[in-house]
């Protein structure tokens, strides 16, 4: 069964795009076919996988606004099993250009219905804002993965996001699950990091994933080389962390399937 995960946080700079790229790569390395959708006008996921933006290349914008078939816009990456729906700055216009379109918040979901069973996971990298792009991602998704940096305002930011998810569930009758809260840029040498991590685990319980993503120079360097960390430096701590994250997400899904079957 296909799973769609929106990777989102209304706060920028929390490792959202790093997580989108490297979780997708780690799942693909586990022989799980993945489509990664760049839904952020900054297009960092696209450039982080080594794609140059070109006016001729169809993008997420072409699919949402021009109604281009999604299959025509998907690109293969250098990693086997990982495909990309790229983005460019035109995505900024989506909020205005779709304002009068009926069911505009469900356009991405409709397009994903046209994909055959080629992908086991579809990951959506959302912009750091609650706009029409993020709403499309949330309504297309089965669950939400929330990367969060252990800093002073972390709990406040993630609480606001949970309120947003509740509103989406209520307003659209869409049963959106929490895939997990992921602690990123984790440095357990600092008291603040340890304290915030403890607060998050106390407040959100099992929604906080066991895997943490360490602060890692190689992880920060990889996007400038247009490669996921698994290709750029497979032996790094960052690479090991994302492999562990992919295993945890696959394991959690297996547990849920077993529970629902029982």
Backbone as JSON, one array per atom type, in Angstrom:
{
  "sequence": "XXXXXXXXXXXXXXXXXXXXXXXXXXXXXXXXXXXXXXXXXXXXXXXXXXXXXXXXXXXXXXXXXXXXXXXXXXXXXXXXXXXXXXXXXXXXXXXXXXXXXXXXXXXXXXXXXXXXXXXXXXXXXXXXXXXXXXXXXXXXXXXXXXXXXXXXXXXXXXXXXXXXXXXXXXXXXXXXXXXXXXXXXXXXXXXXXXXXXXXXXXXXXXXXXXXXXXXXXXXXXXXXXXXXXXXXXXXXXXXXXXXXXXXXXXXXXXXXXXXXXX",
  "N": [[0.83, -1.2, 0.0], [0.5, 2.22, -0.82], [2.16, 5.02, 0.69], [1.79, 8.39, 1.66], [3.68, 11.05, 2.74], [3.78, 14.15, 4.26], [6.28, 16.51, 4.76], [6.78, 18.82, 7.05], [7.0, 22.06, 8.61], [6.11, 25.04, 10.08], [8.06, 26.77, 10.72], [11.14, 27.95, 9.45], [14.43, 26.62, 8.57], [14.84, 24.25, 10.04], [15.76, 21.85, 9.21], [14.13, 20.63, 7.37], [14.15, 20.3, 4.49], [16.59, 18.95, 4.24], [15.9, 16.63, 5.57], [13.82, 15.68, 3.91], [15.2, 15.1, 1.48], [17.17, 13.22, 2.35], [15.86, 11.23, 3.82], [14.24, 10.24, 1.8], [16.23, 9.24, 0.09], [17.36, 7.28, 1.76], [15.21, 5.53, 2.1], [14.92, 4.68, -0.56], [17.37, 3.39, -0.82], [16.82, 1.23, 0.72], [15.5, -0.31, -0.99], [12.95, 0.55, -1.52], [10.68, 1.99, -3.58], [10.59, 5.46, -4.26], [8.95, 8.6, -4.55], [9.83, 11.92, -4.54], [8.47, 14.98, -3.82], [8.97, 18.28, -4.6], [7.71, 20.96, -3.1], [8.21, 23.51, -2.46], [8.74, 26.88, -3.15], [11.37, 27.82, -3.05], [12.87, 25.76, -4.0], [14.89, 24.1, -2.96], [15.13, 21.36, -2.47], [15.15, 20.37, -5.04], [17.54, 21.5, -6.19], [19.27, 20.42, -4.31], [19.38, 17.8, -5.03], [20.83, 17.9, -7.26], [19.7, 18.98, -9.58], [19.42, 21.31, -12.15], [17.61, 24.32, -12.48], [15.39, 24.94, -15.11], [13.64, 26.72, -17.66], [12.35, 25.09, -19.46], [11.84, 22.72, -18.21], [9.28, 20.74, -16.9], [7.46, 21.24, -13.83], [6.44, 21.12, -10.32], [4.76, 23.31, -10.31], [3.81, 23.31, -12.98], [2.19, 21.09, -12.88], [0.27, 21.7, -10.86], [-0.85, 24.19, -11.65], [-0.92, 24.4, -14.5], [-2.07, 22.03, -15.09], [-0.61, 19.88, -16.01], [0.07, 16.49, -16.82], [1.15, 14.5, -14.11], [3.02, 12.49, -14.43], [4.54, 13.32, -16.6], [6.18, 15.24, -15.58], [7.88, 14.17, -13.76], [11.17, 13.42, -12.7], [14.04, 11.29, -13.06], [16.44, 10.52, -10.55], [19.99, 10.38, -9.7], [20.1, 8.31, -8.02], [19.11, 5.05, -7.77], [15.71, 4.1, -7.79], [14.75, 6.41, -6.67], [12.81, 9.09, -7.47], [12.02, 12.44, -8.65], [9.79, 15.19, -8.35], [10.28, 18.19, -9.56], [10.83, 21.67, -8.42], [10.4, 25.22, -8.93], [10.9, 28.83, -8.78], [8.46, 29.79, -9.74], [6.42, 28.63, -8.34], [5.7, 30.33, -6.31], [3.58, 31.82, -7.25], [1.33, 30.23, -7.04], [-0.6, 30.5, -4.95], [-2.04, 32.82, -5.64], [-2.82, 32.32, -8.31], [-4.5, 30.15, -8.22], [-6.67, 30.94, -6.84], [-9.38, 31.21, -7.57], [-10.09, 28.72, -8.36], [-12.01, 25.77, -8.29], [-12.16, 23.49, -5.53], [-9.46, 23.86, -4.93], [-7.64, 23.18, -2.98], [-7.26, 20.5, -3.17], [-5.91, 19.7, -5.41], [-3.33, 18.54, -5.8], [-3.67, 16.05, -4.58], [-5.54, 14.85, -6.32], [-3.96, 14.61, -8.64], [-2.02, 12.8, -7.75], [-3.53, 10.52, -7.59], [-3.53, 9.62, -10.15], [-1.14, 8.38, -10.54], [0.36, 5.24, -11.04], [0.89, 2.12, -9.28], [3.61, 2.52, -8.81], [5.23, 3.76, -6.89], [6.21, 3.27, -3.55], [6.47, 4.93, -1.4], [5.61, 8.35, -1.11], [7.04, 11.39, -0.67], [6.59, 14.69, 0.48], [8.04, 17.78, 0.29], [7.37, 20.55, 2.06], [6.67, 24.15, 1.89], [7.93, 26.61, 4.29], [5.48, 27.65, 5.53], [2.01, 28.21, 6.19], [0.29, 27.82, 3.65], [-1.44, 27.68, 0.46], [0.01, 25.75, -0.92], [1.09, 24.16, 1.13], [-1.29, 23.29, 2.27], [-2.37, 21.79, 0.14], [-0.47, 19.75, 0.16], [-0.9, 18.62, 2.72], [-3.52, 17.65, 2.47], [-3.14, 15.77, 0.54], [-1.66, 13.93, 1.81], [-1.09, 11.02, 3.9], [0.05, 11.14, 6.34], [2.01, 13.19, 8.63], [5.3, 14.33, 8.89], [7.31, 15.9, 11.2], [10.02, 17.83, 11.3], [12.15, 19.14, 13.8], [14.07, 21.54, 15.45], [16.04, 21.42, 18.38], [15.5, 23.9, 20.21], [14.88, 27.03, 21.95], [12.2, 28.01, 21.34], [10.94, 25.78, 20.35], [8.86, 24.02, 21.29], [6.64, 25.68, 21.36], [6.33, 26.33, 18.61], [5.82, 23.8, 17.44], [3.48, 23.11, 18.7], [1.68, 24.95, 17.62], [1.65, 24.02, 15.0], [0.48, 21.5, 15.36], [-2.09, 22.32, 16.08], [-2.9, 23.38, 13.64], [-2.93, 21.04, 12.06], [-5.0, 19.69, 13.34], [-7.1, 21.41, 12.65], [-7.2, 21.02, 9.89], [-7.94, 18.34, 9.8], [-10.51, 18.55, 10.95], [-11.88, 20.49, 9.35], [-11.8, 19.46, 6.75], [-12.42, 16.85, 7.02], [-10.38, 14.98, 6.93], [-8.4, 12.27, 7.63], [-5.67, 12.77, 9.01], [-2.59, 11.56, 10.04], [-0.02, 11.71, 12.6], [3.13, 11.19, 11.59], [5.48, 11.4, 12.88], [7.52, 13.26, 15.22], [10.53, 14.71, 14.55], [13.68, 15.04, 15.88], [16.12, 17.32, 15.01], [19.44, 18.46, 13.93], [20.8, 17.84, 16.24], [22.49, 18.18, 19.24], [23.86, 16.71, 21.75], [25.58, 17.61, 23.65], [24.87, 19.98, 24.74], [23.05, 21.61, 27.32], [20.59, 22.83, 26.76], [19.65, 21.55, 24.43], [19.25, 18.93, 25.4], [17.33, 19.43, 27.38], [15.15, 20.53, 25.92], [14.58, 18.37, 24.25], [13.77, 16.5, 26.16], [11.48, 17.82, 27.15], [9.86, 17.83, 24.84], [9.5, 15.09, 24.45], [8.13, 14.46, 26.78], [5.79, 15.94, 26.44], [4.73, 15.18, 23.91], [5.01, 12.47, 23.85], [4.94, 9.23, 22.46], [4.82, 10.15, 19.89], [7.16, 11.44, 19.3], [9.93, 10.61, 17.47], [12.28, 7.89, 17.87], [14.76, 7.97, 16.62], [17.31, 10.39, 16.24], [18.59, 13.25, 14.5], [21.85, 14.11, 14.06], [23.81, 17.12, 14.58], [25.81, 17.78, 11.88], [28.62, 18.19, 9.92], [29.17, 17.11, 7.36], [26.65, 16.42, 6.47], [25.54, 18.95, 6.19], [27.1, 19.89, 4.1], [26.49, 18.3, 1.88], [24.15, 19.07, 0.16], [25.15, 21.19, -1.4], [26.69, 19.91, -3.18], [24.88, 18.64, -4.65], [23.92, 16.13, -3.91], [22.47, 13.37, -2.08], [23.21, 12.55, 1.36], [23.83, 9.86, 1.6], [25.11, 9.21, -0.73], [27.07, 11.18, -0.94], [28.64, 11.04, 1.46], [28.69, 8.17, 2.65], [29.51, 6.95, 5.02], [29.21, 8.72, 7.09], [28.03, 10.24, 10.21], [25.63, 11.53, 9.84], [24.58, 10.22, 7.59], [24.24, 7.62, 8.62], [22.29, 8.19, 10.53], [20.02, 8.9, 9.0], [19.57, 6.52, 7.63], [18.84, 4.97, 9.8], [16.5, 6.34, 10.51], [14.84, 5.82, 8.28], [14.54, 3.06, 8.63], [13.15, 3.05, 11.07], [10.74, 4.29, 10.36], [9.72, 2.5, 8.44], [9.49, 0.26, 10.07], [7.61, 1.16, 11.97], [5.4, 1.42, 10.33], [4.97, -1.22, 9.63], [4.28, -2.26, 12.12], [1.85, -0.89, 12.55], [0.32, -1.94, 10.46], [0.17, -4.63, 11.17], [-1.21, -4.4, 13.56], [-3.69, -3.3, 12.71], [-4.55, -5.38, 11.11], [-4.88, -7.35, 12.95]],
  "CA": [[0.0, 0.0, 0.0], [1.3, 3.45, -0.94], [2.03, 5.99, 1.77], [2.18, 9.76, 1.32], [4.09, 11.76, 3.96], [4.13, 15.57, 4.12], [7.33, 16.9, 5.69], [6.4, 20.23, 7.21], [7.11, 22.84, 9.84], [5.9, 26.44, 9.68], [9.31, 27.48, 11.0], [12.21, 27.59, 8.54], [15.75, 26.32, 9.14], [14.79, 23.16, 11.03], [16.22, 20.59, 8.6], [13.01, 20.04, 6.63], [14.59, 19.85, 3.16], [17.62, 17.93, 4.48], [15.19, 15.4, 5.91], [13.11, 15.21, 2.71], [16.17, 14.5, 0.55], [17.94, 12.09, 2.87], [14.94, 10.14, 4.13], [13.86, 9.66, 0.5], [17.38, 8.45, -0.39], [17.53, 6.11, 2.63], [14.14, 4.59, 1.75], [15.28, 4.12, -1.87], [18.47, 2.46, -0.58], [16.19, 0.03, 1.31], [14.75, -0.92, -2.11], [11.57, 1.02, -1.47], [10.6, 3.05, -4.6], [10.16, 6.72, -3.64], [8.81, 9.86, -5.29], [10.0, 13.1, -3.69], [7.83, 16.14, -4.44], [9.43, 19.58, -4.1], [6.56, 21.86, -3.13], [8.69, 24.76, -1.87], [9.22, 27.77, -4.22], [12.83, 27.98, -3.0], [13.42, 24.69, -4.83], [16.14, 23.57, -2.41], [15.17, 19.91, -2.67], [15.52, 20.17, -6.45], [18.98, 21.75, -6.35], [19.99, 19.51, -3.42], [19.54, 16.52, -5.73], [21.68, 18.11, -8.43], [18.95, 19.4, -10.77], [19.44, 22.74, -12.49], [16.27, 24.78, -12.86], [15.36, 25.39, -16.5], [12.26, 27.07, -18.04], [11.74, 24.0, -20.27], [11.55, 21.55, -17.38], [8.01, 20.81, -16.16], [7.68, 21.24, -12.38], [5.23, 21.06, -9.49], [3.91, 24.4, -10.8], [3.16, 22.86, -14.22], [1.15, 20.12, -12.5], [-0.8, 22.34, -10.08], [-1.48, 25.34, -12.31], [-1.15, 24.14, -15.93], [-2.71, 20.73, -15.18], [0.26, 18.95, -16.73], [0.07, 15.17, -16.18], [2.27, 14.43, -13.18], [4.04, 11.57, -14.98], [5.41, 14.04, -17.56], [7.05, 16.18, -14.87], [8.76, 13.44, -12.83], [12.55, 13.21, -13.16], [14.82, 10.26, -12.36], [17.67, 11.04, -9.93], [21.12, 9.45, -9.89], [19.93, 7.19, -7.09], [18.09, 4.11, -8.26], [14.54, 3.99, -6.92], [14.34, 7.73, -6.17], [12.41, 10.06, -8.49], [11.75, 13.78, -8.13], [8.96, 16.19, -9.03], [11.06, 19.38, -9.18], [10.14, 22.95, -8.2], [11.16, 26.46, -9.19], [10.31, 29.99, -8.1], [7.09, 30.04, -10.21], [5.47, 28.13, -7.33], [5.24, 31.46, -5.48], [2.33, 32.32, -7.81], [0.21, 29.28, -6.9], [-1.65, 31.01, -4.05], [-2.87, 33.78, -6.38], [-3.35, 31.8, -9.57], [-5.53, 29.12, -7.99], [-7.63, 31.47, -5.87], [-10.77, 31.04, -8.01], [-10.27, 27.35, -8.84], [-12.81, 24.94, -7.38], [-11.41, 22.44, -4.85], [-8.04, 24.15, -5.19], [-6.79, 22.58, -1.95], [-7.15, 19.04, -3.41], [-5.37, 19.47, -6.76], [-2.21, 17.6, -5.75], [-4.22, 14.71, -4.28], [-6.14, 14.33, -7.56], [-2.88, 14.2, -9.54], [-1.37, 11.6, -7.22], [-4.41, 9.38, -7.88], [-3.24, 9.14, -11.51], [0.08, 7.58, -10.55], [0.09, 3.81, -10.81], [1.48, 1.65, -8.02], [5.07, 2.5, -8.99], [5.94, 4.25, -5.71], [5.76, 2.76, -2.25], [6.38, 6.13, -0.57], [5.69, 9.67, -1.73], [7.38, 12.4, 0.35], [6.36, 16.06, -0.01], [8.75, 18.83, 1.02], [6.46, 21.71, 2.08], [7.28, 25.43, 2.23], [7.8, 26.94, 5.72], [4.35, 28.56, 5.69], [0.73, 27.53, 6.02], [-0.35, 28.44, 2.48], [-2.17, 26.72, -0.37], [0.92, 24.65, -1.24], [1.13, 23.27, 2.29], [-2.63, 22.7, 2.4], [-2.43, 20.72, -0.87], [0.36, 18.63, 0.63], [-1.55, 17.98, 3.87], [-4.7, 16.92, 2.02], [-2.68, 14.65, -0.28], [-0.85, 13.05, 2.65], [-1.65, 10.14, 4.92], [0.63, 11.48, 7.63], [2.89, 14.36, 8.66], [6.56, 14.23, 9.61], [7.64, 17.26, 11.64], [11.38, 18.02, 11.79], [12.18, 20.24, 14.75], [15.37, 21.76, 16.07], [15.91, 21.56, 19.84], [15.85, 25.26, 20.62], [14.0, 27.58, 22.98], [10.79, 28.15, 20.94], [10.53, 24.57, 19.62], [7.58, 23.48, 21.75], [5.61, 26.63, 20.92], [6.14, 26.19, 17.16], [5.21, 22.52, 17.07], [2.09, 23.15, 19.21], [0.89, 25.67, 16.6], [1.5, 23.13, 13.85], [-0.51, 20.47, 15.73], [-3.4, 22.97, 15.98], [-3.19, 23.45, 12.2], [-3.27, 19.69, 11.61], [-6.34, 19.44, 13.88], [-8.06, 22.17, 11.85], [-7.31, 20.34, 8.58], [-8.76, 17.14, 10.05], [-11.91, 18.93, 11.22], [-12.49, 21.26, 8.26], [-11.9, 18.69, 5.5], [-12.72, 15.44, 7.32], [-9.25, 14.23, 6.39], [-7.77, 11.61, 8.79], [-4.22, 12.95, 8.9], [-1.87, 11.04, 11.21], [1.33, 12.21, 12.87], [4.14, 10.15, 11.32], [6.44, 11.53, 13.97], [8.28, 14.5, 15.42], [11.93, 14.32, 14.37], [14.64, 15.99, 16.45], [17.2, 17.52, 14.04], [20.57, 19.3, 14.35], [20.82, 17.46, 17.65], [23.82, 18.24, 19.87], [23.54, 16.34, 23.14], [26.56, 18.21, 24.59], [24.32, 21.2, 25.33], [21.93, 21.42, 28.26], [19.34, 23.26, 26.13], [19.19, 20.46, 23.54], [18.74, 17.82, 26.22], [16.12, 19.87, 28.07], [14.06, 20.65, 24.94], [14.24, 17.0, 23.83], [13.0, 15.91, 27.27], [10.17, 18.48, 27.17], [9.09, 17.36, 23.69], [9.11, 13.69, 24.69], [7.11, 14.46, 27.84], [4.56, 16.55, 25.93], [4.16, 14.47, 22.75], [5.1, 11.02, 24.07], [5.43, 8.33, 21.41], [4.88, 10.84, 18.6], [8.56, 11.83, 19.05], [10.65, 9.45, 16.96], [13.48, 7.51, 18.64], [15.93, 8.43, 15.86], [17.6, 11.83, 16.21], [19.54, 13.61, 13.45], [22.87, 14.92, 14.73], [24.44, 18.23, 13.88], [26.86, 17.06, 11.17], [29.16, 19.04, 8.84], [29.03, 16.44, 6.04], [25.23, 16.55, 6.14], [25.34, 20.34, 5.74], [27.82, 20.1, 2.84], [25.99, 17.46, 0.79], [23.29, 19.71, -0.84], [25.91, 22.05, -2.32], [27.25, 18.99, -4.19], [23.75, 18.06, -5.37], [23.84, 14.69, -3.61], [22.05, 12.97, -0.73], [24.35, 12.18, 2.2], [24.16, 8.44, 1.37], [26.06, 9.15, -1.85], [28.17, 12.12, -0.68], [29.51, 10.47, 2.5], [27.85, 7.11, 3.23], [29.96, 6.52, 6.35], [29.09, 9.81, 8.07], [26.99, 10.1, 11.24], [24.38, 11.99, 9.22], [24.08, 9.13, 6.74], [23.77, 6.54, 9.5], [21.05, 8.63, 11.2], [18.88, 8.83, 8.07], [19.29, 5.1, 7.41], [18.1, 4.56, 10.99], [15.16, 6.94, 10.43], [14.07, 5.04, 7.3], [14.2, 1.78, 9.27], [12.13, 3.28, 12.09], [9.46, 4.58, 9.69], [9.26, 1.23, 7.86], [9.11, -0.61, 11.19], [6.35, 1.68, 12.54], [4.31, 1.09, 9.41], [4.75, -2.66, 9.77], [3.54, -2.46, 13.4], [0.46, -0.42, 12.36], [-0.36, -2.9, 9.57], [-0.08, -5.84, 11.96], [-2.24, -4.04, 14.56], [-4.99, -3.16, 12.04], [-4.93, -6.71, 10.61], [-5.31, -8.14, 14.11]],
  "C": [[0.88, 1.26, 0.0], [1.07, 4.37, 0.25], [2.54, 7.34, 1.3], [2.46, 10.51, 2.62], [4.45, 13.19, 3.6], [5.17, 15.89, 5.18], [7.2, 18.41, 5.88], [6.74, 20.77, 8.59], [6.97, 24.29, 9.4], [7.13, 27.29, 9.93], [10.37, 27.02, 10.0], [13.49, 27.2, 9.29], [15.77, 25.21, 10.16], [15.24, 21.81, 10.45], [15.14, 19.88, 7.8], [13.46, 19.47, 5.28], [15.67, 18.79, 3.28], [16.96, 16.59, 4.77], [14.46, 14.83, 4.69], [14.07, 14.47, 1.78], [16.73, 13.19, 1.1], [17.07, 10.94, 3.36], [14.52, 9.44, 2.84], [14.98, 8.75, -0.02], [17.55, 7.17, 0.44], [16.44, 5.07, 2.37], [14.45, 3.9, 0.42], [16.4, 3.09, -1.72], [17.98, 1.16, 0.06], [15.32, -0.7, 0.28], [13.26, -0.65, -2.0], [11.45, 2.16, -2.48], [9.95, 4.31, -4.03], [10.03, 7.82, -4.7], [8.93, 10.99, -4.27], [9.44, 14.31, -4.43], [8.37, 17.41, -3.78], [8.28, 20.56, -4.25], [6.92, 23.21, -2.5], [9.25, 25.65, -2.99], [10.73, 28.01, -4.2], [13.54, 26.89, -3.8], [14.7, 24.07, -4.29], [16.25, 22.06, -2.52], [15.63, 19.59, -4.08], [17.01, 20.38, -6.65], [19.81, 20.82, -5.48], [20.15, 18.12, -3.98], [20.25, 16.71, -7.07], [20.96, 18.54, -9.69], [19.07, 20.91, -10.96], [18.04, 23.14, -12.92], [16.33, 25.35, -14.28], [13.91, 25.65, -16.89], [11.56, 25.95, -18.81], [11.29, 22.81, -19.42], [10.2, 21.69, -16.68], [8.26, 20.59, -14.67], [6.36, 21.03, -11.64], [4.24, 22.14, -9.93], [3.13, 23.96, -12.05], [2.0, 21.91, -13.91], [-0.02, 20.83, -11.83], [-1.56, 23.4, -10.86], [-1.83, 25.05, -13.77], [-1.83, 22.79, -16.17], [-1.93, 19.74, -16.05], [0.19, 17.58, -16.06], [1.33, 14.98, -15.34], [3.4, 13.54, -13.7], [5.01, 12.26, -15.92], [6.42, 14.94, -16.85], [8.05, 15.48, -13.94], [10.11, 13.17, -13.47], [13.19, 12.05, -12.38], [16.06, 10.92, -11.74], [18.79, 10.02, -10.15], [21.01, 8.24, -8.97], [18.8, 6.29, -7.58], [16.93, 4.02, -7.27], [14.05, 5.3, -6.35], [14.06, 8.67, -7.34], [12.01, 11.37, -7.83], [10.74, 14.52, -9.0], [9.56, 17.53, -8.63], [10.21, 20.63, -9.0], [11.03, 24.08, -8.68], [10.37, 27.62, -8.59], [8.9, 30.33, -8.58], [6.04, 29.59, -9.2], [4.94, 29.24, -6.43], [3.86, 31.93, -5.94], [1.12, 31.45, -7.57], [-0.93, 29.86, -6.06], [-2.59, 31.98, -4.77], [-3.56, 33.14, -7.58], [-4.45, 30.76, -9.39], [-6.68, 29.63, -7.13], [-9.09, 31.23, -6.27], [-11.07, 29.62, -8.49], [-11.03, 26.53, -7.81], [-11.96, 23.81, -6.8], [-9.9, 22.61, -5.0], [-7.11, 23.49, -4.17], [-6.55, 21.08, -2.19], [-6.51, 18.7, -4.75], [-4.26, 18.42, -6.75], [-2.72, 16.18, -5.49], [-4.8, 14.06, -5.53], [-5.05, 13.84, -8.52], [-2.2, 12.92, -9.06], [-2.21, 10.35, -7.47], [-4.13, 8.79, -9.26], [-1.93, 8.36, -11.61], [-0.29, 6.11, -10.32], [0.8, 3.4, -9.52], [3.0, 1.62, -8.04], [5.82, 2.85, -7.7], [5.33, 3.69, -4.44], [5.58, 3.92, -1.27], [6.43, 7.37, -1.46], [5.93, 10.67, -0.6], [7.2, 13.78, -0.26], [7.1, 17.04, 0.89], [7.93, 20.11, 0.93], [7.23, 23.01, 2.32], [7.08, 25.73, 3.71], [6.7, 27.98, 5.94], [3.07, 27.74, 5.56], [-0.02, 28.23, 4.89], [-1.02, 27.34, 1.67], [-1.3, 25.53, -0.77], [0.97, 23.65, -0.09], [-0.21, 22.57, 2.48], [-2.82, 21.57, 1.38], [-1.64, 19.5, -0.42], [-0.33, 17.88, 1.77], [-2.76, 17.15, 3.46], [-4.35, 15.75, 1.1], [-2.04, 13.56, 0.58], [-1.69, 12.14, 3.55], [-1.18, 10.57, 6.31], [1.61, 12.64, 7.48], [4.14, 14.04, 9.49], [7.03, 15.64, 9.91], [9.09, 17.32, 12.13], [11.41, 19.24, 12.71], [13.55, 20.33, 15.4], [15.17, 21.99, 17.57], [16.39, 22.94, 20.27], [14.71, 25.82, 21.48], [12.52, 27.6, 22.59], [10.23, 26.89, 20.26], [9.13, 24.1, 19.99], [6.43, 24.36, 21.29], [5.29, 26.44, 19.44], [5.43, 24.9, 16.79], [3.78, 22.44, 17.59], [1.18, 23.86, 18.21], [0.63, 24.77, 15.39], [0.46, 22.03, 14.14], [-1.93, 21.04, 15.68], [-3.84, 23.05, 14.52], [-3.63, 22.09, 11.67], [-4.67, 19.31, 12.11], [-7.41, 20.16, 13.05], [-8.27, 21.54, 10.47], [-8.17, 19.09, 8.73], [-10.24, 17.5, 10.16], [-12.57, 19.56, 9.99], [-12.73, 20.41, 7.01], [-12.24, 17.22, 5.74], [-11.63, 14.51, 6.82], [-8.46, 13.61, 7.55], [-6.25, 11.62, 8.71], [-3.53, 12.48, 10.18], [-0.56, 11.81, 11.41], [2.29, 11.05, 12.62], [5.2, 10.19, 12.43], [7.02, 12.93, 14.04], [9.75, 14.1, 15.45], [12.85, 15.4, 14.91], [15.85, 16.1, 15.51], [18.28, 18.44, 14.62], [20.84, 19.1, 15.85], [22.26, 17.46, 18.18], [23.65, 17.97, 21.36], [24.6, 16.84, 24.14], [25.97, 19.44, 25.28], [23.12, 20.89, 26.23], [20.6, 21.76, 27.6], [18.77, 22.16, 25.24], [18.57, 19.34, 24.36], [17.43, 18.18, 26.9], [14.93, 19.94, 27.12], [13.62, 19.26, 24.48], [13.38, 16.32, 24.9], [11.59, 16.5, 27.33], [9.27, 17.96, 26.04], [8.61, 15.92, 23.92], [8.03, 13.6, 25.77], [5.76, 14.92, 27.3], [3.9, 15.7, 24.85], [4.32, 12.95, 22.82], [5.67, 10.27, 22.88], [5.42, 8.96, 20.02], [6.3, 11.31, 18.27], [9.33, 10.57, 18.65], [11.9, 9.17, 17.8], [14.75, 8.01, 17.95], [16.09, 9.94, 16.01], [18.65, 12.08, 15.13], [20.59, 14.53, 14.05], [23.25, 16.15, 13.9], [25.7, 17.66, 13.22], [27.32, 17.88, 9.96], [28.93, 18.41, 7.47], [27.58, 16.52, 5.55], [24.92, 17.94, 5.59], [25.99, 20.59, 4.39], [27.14, 19.44, 1.65], [25.12, 18.2, -0.24], [24.06, 20.58, -1.84], [26.59, 21.22, -3.41], [26.13, 18.29, -4.96], [23.57, 16.57, -5.12], [23.23, 14.46, -2.23], [23.29, 12.52, 0.05], [24.77, 10.73, 1.97], [25.13, 8.26, 0.21], [27.29, 10.01, -1.54], [29.15, 11.57, 0.36], [28.74, 9.39, 3.25], [28.26, 6.67, 4.63], [29.78, 7.57, 7.44], [27.98, 9.52, 9.09], [25.63, 10.51, 10.69], [23.74, 10.9, 8.37], [23.5, 8.0, 7.58], [22.44, 6.91, 10.16], [19.85, 8.51, 10.26], [18.55, 7.39, 7.67], [18.46, 4.56, 8.58], [16.67, 5.09, 10.96], [14.29, 6.16, 9.44], [13.63, 3.71, 7.9], [13.09, 1.96, 10.29], [10.77, 3.52, 11.45], [8.87, 3.31, 9.06], [8.77, 0.29, 8.96], [7.78, -0.16, 11.81], [5.17, 1.34, 11.64], [3.95, -0.38, 9.51], [3.93, -2.96, 11.03], [2.08, -2.05, 13.24], [-0.32, -1.4, 11.51], [-0.75, -4.16, 10.35], [-1.22, -5.6, 12.95], [-3.62, -3.97, 13.9], [-5.48, -4.5, 11.51], [-5.46, -7.58, 11.75], [-6.6, -7.61, 14.68]]
}
